[in-house]
Amino acid sequence: MANIKISSQVEKEQWEALQALARESHQSISGVLTEAIADYVRKRRLRPFVLSHLEDSMNENEELGRRLAE
């Protein structure tokens, strides 16, 4: 997989926490950032999908929900 170079600014406290995490996990900053970005993207894409199914399930089981609430 091809790598690209990125540039960004973060708060000093967060940068230091990231550096500490990289050291503790014996990873490079690049490795930690790549893992974090992949996790963030996965979560953001999954959430609307899960919420849609939750809403469908609640609509399908509306009567059951009312009975359970009693």
Secondary structure, DSSP 4 states (H G I P E B T S, - for coil): -----------HHHHHHHHHHHHHTT--HHHHHHHHHHHHHHHHHHHHHHHHHHHHHHHHTHHHHHHHH-
